[in-house]
Amino acid sequence: MARTGQPKAELVLSDEERAALEGWVRRRSTPQAWALRCRIILACATGASNKDVAAQLGSTPHAVGRWRKRFVEHRIAGLEGR
């Protein structure tokens, strides 16, 4: 089956980035919005599609695509703000 839509940006995490993201997800004091962004990036790093990540995490494919793009462009700093 042919793929449709725009190609997703390849997302590869360094060991340090993965450790930081996993740490924020585990911390009870992490704001939920930030923890969700971290979960999105961790799931995207497995190679899953935006649609699959959105279904897994209860988000939308558009939101997953936005955070994926921002992370690829700006790394962890891209997850700040709206």
NORPESUL-V566325 format. One line per field, one symbol per residue. ss: DSSP state (~ for helix, > for strand, _ for the rest). phi: phi as a letter, one per 20 degrees, with the letter a starting at -180 (. if undefined). psi: psi as a letter, one per 30 degrees, with the letter a starting at -180 (. if undefined). Layout:
ss: ???
phi: ???
psi: ???
This chain:
ss: ______________~~~~~~~~~~~~_____~~~~~~~~~~~~~_____~~~~~~~~___~~~~~~~~~~~~~~~~~~~___
phi: .ffdnfffffccefffffffffffffffefgffffffffgffffffnffgffffffdmddgffffffffffffclfgfefmd
psi: kkklakkkkkjkkleeeeeeeeeeefkffkkeeeeeeeeeeeeeffglleeeeeeeghaleeeeeeeeeeeeegbefffla.
